[in-house]
Amino acid sequence: MHLSTRQILLLILPFILSTIIYIYADDITTNIKYLFPAYSQYTNRDLNSKEKIYLKMEKKEKEYNEILNKIKLRKKNSSWIIKQVLYNKKKQQKIVKKENKKIKKSWKLQMVYPNKNIAIINGKIVKLNDIINNAKLIKIENSKVLLKQKENLQWVYLFQ
């Protein structure tokens, strides 16, 4: 039994092709995108969409960290406000002289509206020239008010 040249070539051709592919495997894999452009476009789109998702996640993580930092600062600031402004255990006491006797009077100025001539003293809303606890409100400034009790004048400050 004799094989023709054509039959011999067909028999040897897979071995020759596999040897060539083995030798040039690196070049083939780098240039495969030119053989299948639709596949490379698909992978590029996929990578682009994943990149966008990743960037969004990274941005949200930064925002989340900023919010956590603001919460920490808010806790510090709120504790300062609670200690210094809202729940000041020491009452504001002013000494008013009345006929050589010292009388302690507690005034707590909580809010001032100088443009509207309104202040909140001891939890009560007082307008200019109103009377609160036998004292008349004479003057309202940005951070203090002037009270007159009989002949004595007294400044009450917002943050004491």
LUMVO-60292 format. One record per atom (N, C-alpha, C): residue in one letter; atom name; x, y negated, z. Coordinates in steps of 0.05 Angstrom, whole numbers, always signed. Example, Ala and Ser with C-alpha at 12.3 -4.5 7.8 and 13.67 -1.06 7.14 Angstrom:
<rs>
 rest atom      X      Y      Z
    A    N   +264   +114   +156
    A   CA   +246    +90   +156
    A    C   +264    +66   +156
    S    N   +257    +45   +142
    S   CA   +273    +21   +143
    S    C   +258     -1   +157
</rs>
This chain:
<rs>
 rest atom      X      Y      Z
    M    N    +16    +23     +0
    M   CA     +0     +0     +0
    M    C    +18    -25     +0
    H    N    +12    -41    -20
    H   CA    +28    -65    -24
    H    C    +11    -89    -19
    L    N    +23   -109     -6
    L   CA     +9   -135     -1
    L    C    +18   -155    -21
    S    N     -1   -170    -31
    S   CA     +6   -191    -49
    S    C    +17   -215    -33
    T    N    +30   -233    -48
    T   CA    +42   -257    -35
    T    C    +20   -273    -21
    R    N     -2   -275    -33
    R   CA    -24   -290    -22
    R    C    -33   -277     +5
    Q    N    -35   -252     +6
    Q   CA    -43   -238    +30
    Q    C    -22   -241    +52
    I    N     +3   -241    +44
    I   CA    +25   -244    +64
    I    C    +24   -272    +75
    L    N    +20   -292    +58
    L   CA    +18   -320    +68
    L    C     -6   -323    +87
    L    N    -28   -312    +80
    L   CA    -51   -313    +98
    L    C    -46   -300   +125
    L    N    -30   -279   +125
    L   CA    -24   -265   +149
    L    C     -4   -281   +166
    I    N    +15   -294   +154
    I   CA    +36   -309   +169
    I    C    +27   -337   +176
    L    N     +9   -349   +161
    L   CA     +0   -377   +165
    L    C     -8   -384   +193
    P    N    -23   -369   +208
    P   CA    -29   -376   +236
    P    C     -5   -379   +254
    F    N    +15   -362   +250
    F   CA    +39   -363   +265
    F    C    +55   -388   +259
    I    N    +56   -395   +233
    I   CA    +70   -420   +225
    I    C    +56   -444   +236
    L    N    +30   -445   +234
    L   CA    +14   -468   +243
    L    C    +17   -471   +274
    S    N    +16   -449   +288
    S   CA    +19   -451   +317
    S    C    +46   -460   +326
    T    N    +67   -453   +311
    T   CA    +94   -462   +317
    T    C    +96   -492   +311
    I    N    +85   -501   +290
    I   CA    +86   -530   +283
    I    C    +71   -546   +305
    I    N    +48   -536   +313
    I   CA    +32   -550   +333
    I    C    +47   -551   +360
    Y    N    +60   -529   +366
    Y   CA    +75   -527   +391
    Y    C    +98   -548   +391
    I    N   +112   -551   +368
    I   CA   +134   -569   +367
    I    C   +125   -598   +368
    Y    N   +103   -605   +354
    Y   CA    +94   -633   +353
    Y    C    +70   -638   +371
    A    N    +67   -624   +393
    A   CA    +44   -626   +410
    A    C    +41   -654   +422
    D    N    +64   -666   +431
    D   CA    +63   -693   +443
    D    C    +53   -714   +423
    D    N    +64   -713   +398
    D   CA    +55   -732   +378
    D    C    +26   -728   +370
    I    N    +17   -704   +370
    I   CA    -11   -698   +363
    I    C    -30   -709   +384
    T    N    -23   -705   +409
    T   CA    -41   -714   +431
    T    C    -42   -745   +432
    T    N    -20   -758   +426
    T   CA    -21   -788   +427
    T    C    -36   -799   +403
    N    N    -36   -785   +381
    N   CA    -49   -795   +357
    N    C    -77   -783   +352
    I    N    -87   -768   +371
    I   CA   -113   -755   +367
    I    C   -136   -775   +365
    K    N   -132   -799   +377
    K   CA   -154   -819   +376
    K    C   -159   -828   +347
    Y    N   -139   -826   +330
    Y   CA   -143   -834   +302
    Y    C   -159   -813   +287
    L    N   -158   -788   +296
    L   CA   -173   -767   +283
    L    C   -202   -767   +291
    F    N   -207   -775   +317
    F   CA   -234   -776   +328
    F    C   -240   -803   +340
    P    N   -245   -824   +323
    P   CA   -249   -851   +334
    P    C   -275   -853   +350
    A    N   -295   -838   +344
    A   CA   -320   -840   +359
    A    C   -315   -831   +388
    Y    N   -299   -811   +392
    Y   CA   -294   -801   +419
    Y    C   -278   -822   +435
    S    N   -259   -835   +422
    S   CA   -243   -856   +437
    S    C   -261   -880   +444
    Q    N   -279   -887   +426
    Q   CA   -298   -909   +433
    Q    C   -315   -901   +456
    Y    N   -324   -876   +457
    Y   CA   -341   -867   +479
    Y    C   -325   -868   +505
    T    N   -301   -859   +505
    T   CA   -285   -860   +530
    T    C   -279   -888   +538
    N    N   -273   -906   +519
    N   CA   -268   -934   +526
    N    C   -293   -947   +538
    R    N   -317   -942   +527
    R   CA   -341   -953   +539
    R    C   -345   -942   +567
    D    N   -340   -916   +570
    D   CA   -343   -904   +596
    D    C   -323   -917   +616
    L    N   -299   -921   +608
    L   CA   -279   -933   +625
    L    C   -286   -962   +631
    N    N   -296   -977   +612
    N   CA   -304  -1004   +616
    N    C   -327  -1006   +636
    S    N   -347   -988   +633
    S   CA   -369   -989   +652
    S    C   -360   -982   +680
    K    N   -342   -962   +682
    K   CA   -331   -955   +709
    K    C   -315   -978   +721
    E    N   -300   -992   +703
    E   CA   -285  -1015   +713
    E    C   -303  -1037   +724
    K    N   -325  -1042   +710
    K   CA   -344  -1062   +720
    K    C   -356  -1054   +746
    I    N   -363  -1029   +749
    I   CA   -375  -1019   +774
    I    C   -355  -1022   +796
    Y    N   -330  -1015   +791
    Y   CA   -309  -1016   +811
    Y    C   -305  -1045   +820
    L    N   -304  -1064   +800
    L   CA   -300  -1092   +807
    L    C   -323  -1103   +823
    K    N   -348  -1094   +817
    K   CA   -371  -1103   +833
    K    C   -369  -1092   +861
    M    N   -360  -1067   +864
    M   CA   -357  -1055   +890
    M    C   -336  -1070   +906
    E    N   -314  -1077   +893
    E   CA   -292  -1091   +906
    E    C   -301  -1119   +915
    K    N   -317  -1132   +898
    K   CA   -327  -1159   +905
    K    C   -346  -1157   +930
    K    N   -363  -1136   +930
    K   CA   -382  -1133   +952
    K    C   -367  -1126   +978
    E    N   -345  -1111   +975
    E   CA   -329  -1105   +999
    E    C   -317  -1130  +1010
    K    N   -307  -1148   +993
    K   CA   -295  -1173  +1002
    K    C   -316  -1190  +1016
    E    N   -340  -1191  +1004
    E   CA   -362  -1206  +1017
    E    C   -369  -1195  +1044
    Y    N   -370  -1168  +1045
    Y   CA   -377  -1155  +1070
    Y    C   -356  -1161  +1092
    N    N   -330  -1161  +1084
    N   CA   -309  -1167  +1103
    N    C   -311  -1197  +1112
    E    N   -318  -1215  +1094
    E   CA   -321  -1243  +1101
    E    C   -344  -1246  +1121
    I    N   -366  -1231  +1116
    I   CA   -389  -1233  +1134
    I    C   -381  -1222  +1162
    L    N   -366  -1200  +1163
    L   CA   -357  -1190  +1189
    L    C   -340  -1210  +1203
    N    N   -322  -1224  +1188
    N   CA   -305  -1245  +1201
    N    C   -323  -1268  +1212
    K    N   -343  -1276  +1196
    K   CA   -361  -1297  +1205
    K    C   -376  -1289  +1230
    I    N   -384  -1263  +1231
    I   CA   -399  -1253  +1254
    I    C   -381  -1255  +1279
    K    N   -355  -1247  +1276
    K   CA   -337  -1249  +1299
    K    C   -334  -1278  +1308
    L    N   -331  -1296  +1288
    L   CA   -328  -1324  +1296
    L    C   -354  -1334  +1309
    R    N   -377  -1325  +1298
    R   CA   -403  -1334  +1309
    R    C   -405  -1325  +1338
    K    N   -396  -1300  +1344
    K   CA   -397  -1291  +1372
    K    C   -380  -1308  +1390
    K    N   -356  -1315  +1381
    K   CA   -339  -1333  +1397
    K    C   -352  -1360  +1401
    N    N   -362  -1372  +1379
    N   CA   -375  -1398  +1381
    N    C   -400  -1397  +1398
    S    N   -416  -1376  +1395
    S   CA   -441  -1375  +1411
    S    C   -434  -1372  +1441
    S    N   -414  -1357  +1447
    S   CA   -407  -1355  +1476
    S    C   -397  -1381  +1487
    W    N   -382  -1396  +1470
    W   CA   -373  -1423  +1479
    W    C   -398  -1441  +1483
    I    N   -417  -1441  +1464
    I   CA   -440  -1458  +1467
    I    C   -456  -1450  +1492
    I    N   -459  -1424  +1496
    I   CA   -474  -1415  +1520
    I    C   -461  -1424  +1545
    K    N   -434  -1421  +1547
    K   CA   -420  -1429  +1571
    K    C   -419  -1459  +1575
    Q    N   -414  -1474  +1553
    Q   CA   -410  -1503  +1556
    Q    C   -435  -1520  +1554
    V    N   -454  -1512  +1538
    V   CA   -477  -1530  +1532
    V    C   -503  -1520  +1544
    L    N   -511  -1496  +1537
    L   CA   -538  -1487  +1544
    L    C   -542  -1480  +1573
    Y    N   -526  -1463  +1583
    Y   CA   -530  -1452  +1610
    Y    C   -509  -1462  +1629
    N    N   -505  -1488  +1629
    N   CA   -486  -1500  +1647
    N    C   -497  -1498  +1675
    K    N   -484  -1482  +1692
    K   CA   -495  -1477  +1719
    K    C   -493  -1501  +1737
    K    N   -473  -1517  +1732
    K   CA   -470  -1541  +1748
    K    C   -490  -1562  +1737
    K    N   -508  -1570  +1754
    K   CA   -527  -1590  +1745
    K    C   -513  -1617  +1744
    Q    N   -523  -1633  +1725
    Q   CA   -512  -1659  +1723
    Q    C   -524  -1676  +1745
    Q    N   -506  -1684  +1763
    Q   CA   -516  -1700  +1785
    Q    C   -502  -1727  +1785
    K    N   -517  -1747  +1788
    K   CA   -506  -1774  +1789
    K    C   -513  -1786  +1816
    I    N   -495  -1802  +1825
    I   CA   -500  -1815  +1851
    I    C   -511  -1843  +1846
    V    N   -534  -1847  +1858
    V   CA   -547  -1873  +1855
    V    C   -546  -1887  +1882
    K    N   -535  -1911  +1883
    K   CA   -534  -1925  +1908
    K    C   -560  -1939  +1913
    K    N   -571  -1935  +1936
    K   CA   -596  -1948  +1944
    K    C   -593  -1956  +1973
    E    N   -589  -1982  +1977
    E   CA   -587  -1994  +2003
    E    C   -566  -1979  +2020
    N    N   -542  -1978  +2009
    N   CA   -519  -1965  +2022
    N    C   -522  -1936  +2028
    K    N   -542  -1923  +2017
    K   CA   -546  -1894  +2020
    K    C   -541  -1881  +1993
    K    N   -529  -1858  +1994
    K   CA   -524  -1844  +1969
    K    C   -546  -1823  +1964
    I    N   -559  -1825  +1942
    I   CA   -581  -1807  +1935
    I    C   -572  -1792  +1910
    K    N   -572  -1766  +1910
    K   CA   -564  -1750  +1887
    K    C   -588  -1746  +1869
    K    N   -585  -1753  +1844
    K   CA   -607  -1750  +1824
    K    C   -596  -1733  +1801
    S    N   -611  -1713  +1793
    S   CA   -602  -1695  +1772
    S    C   -616  -1703  +1746
    W    N   -599  -1709  +1727
    W   CA   -609  -1716  +1700
    W    C   -595  -1697  +1680
    K    N   -610  -1686  +1663
    K   CA   -599  -1669  +1642
    K    C   -608  -1678  +1615
    L    N   -590  -1691  +1600
    L   CA   -597  -1701  +1574
    L    C   -592  -1678  +1554
    Q    N   -614  -1670  +1540
    Q   CA   -612  -1646  +1523
    Q    C   -610  -1653  +1494
    M    N   -623  -1675  +1485
    M   CA   -623  -1681  +1457
    M    C   -627  -1711  +1454
    V    N   -615  -1723  +1433
    V   CA   -617  -1752  +1429
    V    C   -624  -1757  +1400
    Y    N   -644  -1774  +1395
    Y   CA   -651  -1783  +1368
    Y    C   -650  -1813  +1367
    P    N   -627  -1825  +1364
    P   CA   -625  -1855  +1366
    P    C   -641  -1869  +1344
    N    N   -643  -1857  +1320
    N   CA   -658  -1870  +1299
    N    C   -688  -1872  +1305
    K    N   -698  -1853  +1319
    K   CA   -727  -1853  +1326
    K    C   -733  -1862  +1354
    N    N   -711  -1870  +1369
    N   CA   -714  -1880  +1396
    N    C   -727  -1859  +1414
    I    N   -718  -1834  +1411
    I   CA   -729  -1812  +1427
    I    C   -706  -1796  +1439
    A    N   -710  -1787  +1464
    A   CA   -690  -1769  +1477
    A    C   -705  -1748  +1492
    I    N   -692  -1726  +1497
    I   CA   -703  -1704  +1513
    I    C   -687  -1703  +1539
    I    N   -700  -1710  +1561
    I   CA   -686  -1711  +1587
    I    C   -701  -1692  +1606
    N    N   -687  -1674  +1618
    N   CA   -698  -1654  +1636
    N    C   -722  -1639  +1623
    G    N   -720  -1633  +1598
    G   CA   -740  -1618  +1583
    G    C   -765  -1634  +1575
    K    N   -764  -1660  +1579
    K   CA   -787  -1677  +1572
    K    C   -779  -1696  +1550
    I    N   -797  -1701  +1531
    I   CA   -792  -1720  +1509
    I    C   -799  -1747  +1519
    V    N   -779  -1765  +1517
    V   CA   -781  -1792  +1528
    V    C   -775  -1812  +1506
    K    N   -792  -1832  +1503
    K   CA   -787  -1853  +1484
    K    C   -774  -1877  +1498
    L    N   -764  -1895  +1482
    L   CA   -752  -1919  +1493
    L    C   -772  -1934  +1510
    N    N   -764  -1944  +1534
    N   CA   -780  -1958  +1553
    N    C   -801  -1941  +1568
    D    N   -799  -1914  +1565
    D   CA   -817  -1896  +1580
    D    C   -804  -1892  +1608
    I    N   -820  -1882  +1626
    I   CA   -810  -1877  +1653
    I    C   -810  -1847  +1658
    I    N   -788  -1837  +1669
    I   CA   -786  -1809  +1677
    I    C   -773  -1808  +1704
    N    N   -787  -1795  +1723
    N   CA   -778  -1792  +1751
    N    C   -769  -1819  +1763
    N    N   -786  -1839  +1760
    N   CA   -781  -1866  +1771
    N    C   -757  -1880  +1759
    A    N   -750  -1872  +1735
    A   CA   -728  -1885  +1721
    A    C   -738  -1893  +1693
    K    N   -730  -1917  +1684
    K   CA   -739  -1926  +1658
    K    C   -716  -1923  +1638
    L    N   -724  -1912  +1614
    L   CA   -704  -1909  +1592
    L    C   -700  -1935  +1578
    I    N   -676  -1946  +1580
    I   CA   -671  -1973  +1570
    I    C   -657  -1972  +1543
    K    N   -638  -1955  +1540
    K   CA   -622  -1955  +1515
    K    C   -615  -1927  +1507
    I    N   -616  -1921  +1481
    I   CA   -609  -1895  +1470
    I    C   -586  -1898  +1450
    E    N   -564  -1883  +1454
    E   CA   -542  -1883  +1436
    E    C   -537  -1855  +1426
    N    N   -516  -1851  +1410
    N   CA   -512  -1825  +1397
    N    C   -508  -1802  +1417
    S    N   -493  -1806  +1438
    S   CA   -488  -1784  +1457
    S    C   -494  -1791  +1486
    K    N   -509  -1813  +1490
    K   CA   -516  -1821  +1518
    K    C   -540  -1838  +1518
    V    N   -552  -1840  +1542
    V   CA   -575  -1858  +1546
    V    C   -571  -1873  +1572
    L    N   -584  -1897  +1573
    L   CA   -581  -1914  +1597
    L    C   -608  -1914  +1611
    L    N   -607  -1906  +1637
    L   CA   -631  -1906  +1653
    L    C   -629  -1927  +1675
    K    N   -652  -1939  +1681
    K   CA   -653  -1959  +1702
    K    C   -673  -1950  +1723
    Q    N   -662  -1948  +1748
    Q   CA   -679  -1940  +1770
    Q    C   -678  -1963  +1790
    K    N   -699  -1977  +1793
    K   CA   -701  -2002  +1808
    K    C   -679  -2021  +1798
    E    N   -658  -2026  +1813
    E   CA   -638  -2045  +1803
    E    C   -612  -2030  +1795
    N    N   -612  -2005  +1796
    N   CA   -588  -1990  +1789
    N    C   -589  -1980  +1760
    L    N   -567  -1983  +1746
    L   CA   -564  -1973  +1719
    L    C   -547  -1948  +1719
    Q    N   -554  -1929  +1702
    Q   CA   -539  -1904  +1702
    Q    C   -538  -1893  +1673
    W    N   -514  -1887  +1664
    W   CA   -510  -1874  +1638
    W    C   -512  -1844  +1642
    V    N   -528  -1830  +1625
    V   CA   -529  -1801  +1625
    V    C   -519  -1792  +1598
    Y    N   -499  -1774  +1599
    Y   CA   -485  -1765  +1575
    Y    C   -496  -1738  +1565
    L    N   -494  -1734  +1539
    L   CA   -505  -1710  +1527
    L    C   -489  -1685  +1535
    F    N   -463  -1686  +1535
    F   CA   -446  -1663  +1541
    F    C   -431  -1669  +1567
    Q    N   -442  -1660  +1589
    Q   CA   -428  -1663  +1615
    Q    C   -426  -1637  +1628
</rs>
